[in-house]
Amino acid sequence: MTTQPLVIIPCGGKKADSLRPARDLYIGSYFRACLATALTVGPADRVRILSAKHGLLTLDAEVAPYELRMDSPIAVPERIVREQAKRADLLDTAHVIVLAGSAYARKVGAVWPRALDALAGTGGIGEQLARLAAWRMDPASLVALLPDLPTWRYVQHAEEPARVHAVRVGDALTECGRHVGRPFREVAARRMPSCAACSSAWPSWAREVETARRADALLGSSA
């Protein structure tokens, strides 16, 4: 189990108009701020985008434009995100940081109940962007919010030598005395969408599930 945090950021409504790597598909300022902040905490291979359609994406995953919000009833279910995390050997990650709004944070929290909802308690997009900017200037202050982490080594950029910071971790409290990051409660997984206009329009996770189901059915009928 790696001790490097896994940083999860949201997808975005504003997208490029053609297939491209996920890091380049989402072009909105909020996504760009979340991505830039995540990359000050660790290398690109420890960052995942949580897509409302596709679930967990690496930054280099090729993705076509789509229209789907995380608060939609047909957004990727928690159980699919959990399966993706398990296949990628991420499910047992000790420290997970969520840099995203509440809809994304709830879904991440259903998979990693101890994940740090770093933007919890913010009053709106402006305050979130300000907090993200502050963390880009001082990534150690974000890492210090993680529980049970006495010291931490993080990479400023994947292309640059690592900078080592010793961090003392105490209770991370807001002025009102509440913890900035709180554990999540497990929530019930939503059902996978039962139909689609055509299979090519399905998100990648749904195609994987359907392919596996058909393979199981064929094996069962030939037995």
ROTORTOR-409051 format. One line per 4 residues: number of its first residue (from 1); for each residue x, y, z of C-alpha. Coordinates in steps of 0.1 Angstrom, whole numbers, m for minus. Example, Ala and Ser with C-alpha at 12.3 -4.5 7.8 and 13.67 -1.06 7.14 Angstrom:
ROTORTOR-409051
1	123,m45,78; 137,m11,71 .
END
This chain:
ROTORTOR-409051
1	0,0,0; 15,33,m10; 15,62,14; 11,88,m13 .
5	m23,105,m13; m47,98,m41; m62,131,m52; m96,131,m69 .
9	m109,161,m88; m142,166,m107; m149,166,m143; m164,198,m158 .
13	m193,210,m178; m172,230,m202; m154,207,m226; m134,207,m258 .
17	m152,197,m289; m133,165,m298; m117,134,m284; m86,141,m263 .
21	m68,132,m231; m90,138,m200; m67,165,m186; m73,185,m219 .
25	m110,177,m224; m123,197,m195; m114,233,m201; m134,252,m174 .
29	m115,274,m150; m127,254,m119; m114,221,m133; m81,238,m143 .
33	m77,251,m107; m85,217,m92; m60,200,m115; m32,225,m109 .
37	m37,221,m72; m37,183,m73; m5,183,m93; 13,203,m65 .
41	5,175,m40; 17,146,m60; 26,132,m95; 0,127,m123 .
45	m3,90,m117; m18,97,m82; m45,120,m96; m79,108,m109 .
49	m107,127,m125; m142,115,m113; m163,117,m144; m201,117,m142 .
53	m202,94,m172; m171,73,m170; m162,71,m133; m125,73,m124 .
57	m103,85,m152; m65,88,m154; m53,122,m168; m42,106,m200 .
61	m74,86,m207; m88,94,m241; m124,108,m237; m149,122,m261 .
65	m171,151,m252; m204,142,m234; m231,159,m214; m239,144,m180 .
69	m239,160,m145; m229,142,m114; m262,150,m97; m281,132,m126 .
73	m299,99,m116; m280,82,m144; m245,94,m133; m219,67,m126 .
77	m230,47,m95; m208,44,m64; m205,6,m69; m189,11,m103 .
81	m164,36,m89; m156,11,m62; m150,m16,m88; m128,7,m108 .
85	m108,16,m78; m104,m21,m69; m92,m30,m104; m67,m1,m103 .
89	m54,m12,m69; m66,20,m54; m93,8,m30; m69,3,m1 .
93	m53,37,m5; m47,51,30; m51,88,22; m75,102,m3 .
97	m81,139,m9; m112,152,m27; m109,186,m44; m144,189,m57 .
101	m180,200,m48; m204,181,m26; m219,158,m53; m185,144,m61 .
105	m174,143,m25; m204,122,m15; m196,97,m42; m160,95,m33 .
109	m169,92,4; m191,61,m4; m160,44,m17; m134,58,7 .
113	m152,67,39; m121,84,54; m114,106,24; m107,142,31 .
117	m134,165,18; m110,194,16; m135,219,2; m162,212,28 .
121	m177,242,45; m168,267,17; m194,293,9; m193,290,m29 .
125	m171,288,m60; m152,320,m52; m142,307,m18; m132,273,m32 .
129	m110,289,m59; m93,310,m32; m87,280,m11; m73,261,m41 .
133	m50,290,m49; m37,291,m14; m29,254,m14; m10,257,m47 .
137	12,282,m30; 16,260,1; 8,223,m7; 20,212,27 .
141	m9,230,43; m33,208,24; m15,176,31; m14,186,68 .
145	m52,182,69; m49,144,64; m55,124,95; m28,102,111 .
149	0,115,88; 30,127,109; 53,134,80; 49,136,42 .
153	70,138,11; 53,152,m19; 63,160,m55; 58,196,m66 .
157	57,185,m102; 63,151,m117; 90,166,m139; 109,182,m111 .
161	129,167,m81; 108,160,m50; 108,187,m23; 106,173,12 .
165	85,189,39; 80,177,75; 45,183,86; 31,182,121 .
169	m5,172,120; m30,183,146; m67,189,145; m75,209,114 .
173	m103,233,126; m121,262,111; m127,293,131; m161,279,143 .
177	m143,249,157; m155,223,131; m131,200,113; m124,210,78 .
181	m123,174,66; m148,150,80; m153,112,74; m181,103,51 .
185	m210,80,58; m215,50,35; m245,57,12; m265,33,m9 .
189	m253,27,m44; m276,38,m72; m288,13,m98; m270,12,m131 .
193	m290,27,m160; m311,m1,m175; m313,13,m211; m296,36,m235 .
197	m303,49,m271; m275,27,m283; m246,8,m268; m220,32,m282 .
201	m236,60,m261; m231,41,m229; m204,52,m206; m173,29,m206 .
205	m181,14,m172; m216,4,m184; m202,m13,m215; m177,m33,m193 .
209	m206,m45,m171; m227,m54,m201; m199,m73,m218; m192,m92,m186 .
213	m229,m101,m182; m231,m114,m218; m200,m134,m214; m214,m150,m182 .
217	m247,m157,m200; m229,m174,m229; m208,m195,m205; m239,m205,m186 .
221	m258,m216,m217; m229,m237,m230; m225,m255,m197 .
END
